[in-house]
Amino acid sequence: MSRRGLIVLVALLAVLLAALSLRLRWSLASPGERAASPAALPPTAPGVVVPSRTNVAPGFARELAALEHILAANAADTAALLRLARLHQDAHQPGRAAGYYRKYLALVPANRQAWLDFAAVAAATGDWDGALSATAALLARDSLDPAALFNRGAIHANRGDTVEARRWWQKAAAQARDPELAQRAAASLRQLRGARE
């Protein structure tokens, strides 16, 4: 075996050993230690891993706890709500993120990016109605919002409603405010036509 191959093998064995060590520590921990250490939880189901110190930034759990503490004192703290929503979104927890986005948007309905993010996490959980309502809220404020037009088409396409998908993507392709998004909408229309034929 070459020296480089040996180094790779040793590195892989070290990673495997570290993973087994964490699993062993978890299985030997008392229930109190497990409850006090949510960042060290094992996978919740095959293929589904909760955030832990091995797969998220070390300060993740601390920041979540600090923000939850802020919300306990003031449930209307919009900065804390938005930060929690984004942290959960970044940690691939769209259900939790959606809850915080809902609370935030009830207080700050003019935040365009938060509506777009809420639509994305709602869609990620399969809540197509929630995603549609988010894009509808954006379009109620600006009927030509390029991202809302495009996303509305994508939501309908994911639901299998090609007629509505085509309608919204045509609007997105016709708008001139975001030429790149117009091109993406046109490409989506071509794919829709190709899939139909």
N, C-alpha and C positions, 0 to 999 in steps of 0.2 A: 504494500500500500504506500502511496506517495505521502510525503510530509503534509502536503495541503489536505489530502483526503483524511489523514489522521487528525489534523486540527479540526476539520469540519465534524468528524465523528465525535471527538471529545466535546465540542461545543454542543452538539445535539444531545449527547448524554447528560451534560450539565443542565440543559434546559429541562429534560425529562426528569432528572433527579430533583430539581427545584419544584417542578409541578407535583411530583409525588410527595415531596416533603410538605408542601402546603396542604395537600389533601389529607395527609396523615395528621398534621397539626389540627386541622379542622375536625377530623373524626375523633381525636382525643380531647378536644376542648369541651369544657362543661357547657350545659345549656346557657348559663349566665354569661360565660365568655362569648358564646356565639351571638347572643342577643346584643351584647355590648360592642360587638365588632361586625356591623353590617357590611363593611367593606370587604370582609373575608369570606362571604357566603359562597358556597359551591354552586355549580350550575343548578338552575331550578328545574330544568327539564332537558332531555337530550337535545343538544344543539343550541340551547338558550342559556346564555351566561349573564348573570347579573354583574353590574359594575363592581370591580374589586381593585385592590391596590396593584394587581398584576395587569389590569387592562385599562385603567384610567389614571389620570394625573393624581399624584399623591394627595393634593389638597381638595379633591372632589368631595369626599364625604364631609370634610370640615366646612367647606363652603356651603354645602347643602344644609348642614346643621345650623350654621350661622344665619342663613337666610330664613330658615324655618323659625328660628328664634325671633327674628325681626318681624315676621308675619304674625307670630303669636302675640306680639305686643301691638301690632297695627296691621290688621288684615287688608287694609287698603294701600299698603306701601307698594306703589306701582313699580318702582325700581327693583324691589325684591321679587315681585311676581314675574316680571319680565326676565330677570336673570335666572330664576328657577326654571321657567319655561325653556329657556335656551340651553341651560345645563342639561336638563332631561332630554331635550331634543338631541344634543350632541352625544349623549350617552346612549342613544338609540332606545329611548323609553318614550315612544310617541304618545302613549295613553296618558302618562303622567304629565308630559309637556302640554298636551291638549287641555287638560284641566286648568293648568296655570295660565295658558293663553286665554281661555274663556274668561277667567276672573279678571285678567289684565284688560282685555278688550271691552269688558263691561264698564271699566273705569276710563279707558283711553281709546275710544272707538276710532280716532283719527290716525292711528299708527298703521300706515300702509304695510310696512314690512311685517308687522306682527300678524296682520290678516293673512298675508302670503304664507308665513310660517305656520300659522294655525291650519290653513288649508292643507299644507303638506303633511303635518302630523295627523290630521284627521284622516286624510287619504291613506296614510301608512297604517292606520288601525282598521281600515276598511269602512270607516264612517264617511261614506260618499255624500250623504245628506249634509253632514257637518262641513265637508269640504265645499259643497255647492253653496251652502249658506255663507261661508266665508268669502267666496268669490262674488256672491250676490251683494254682500255688504260693500265690497270694494267697488263694484260696478254702480251701486247706488250713489256713491260719492263721485265717481268718474267713469262714465259709461264707455270711455275709450281706453281704460287702463290696459296697456298691452299684456302685462303678466296675467291679469285677471281673465282677459279674453282667452289667452292661450291655455291657462290652467283649466278654465271651464270646459274647453274642448277636450283636454286630456282626461278630465274627470268623467265626462260622458263617454269617451272612448273606452276607458277602463270599465265602465258599467255596461258596455256593449251597445250603447245607443249611438250608432254611427251617424244617424241623421242629425242629432244635436251636436255631436262632435264636429261634423263637417261645418255646420252653421257657425259655431264659435271660432273654429280655426280659420274660416274664410274671413271673419271679422278681424282676427289677429293678423292674418296675412295682408289685409288691406290697410291696416293702420301704418302711419309713417313715423311715429314717435320713437319706435325701437326697431330699426331695420333688421337687426340680428334675429329678434324674436319673430318678425314677419317672415324671414327666411325659414326659421324652424317650423312655423305654422304651415308654410307652403310645402315643406318637406313632409310634414305629418299628413297633410291632405293627399300628397302623392302616395304615401304608404297606405293610407286608407283606401284610395282608389285601387291600388295594386292588390290589396287583401280582398277586395270585393270581387275583382275579376277572376 
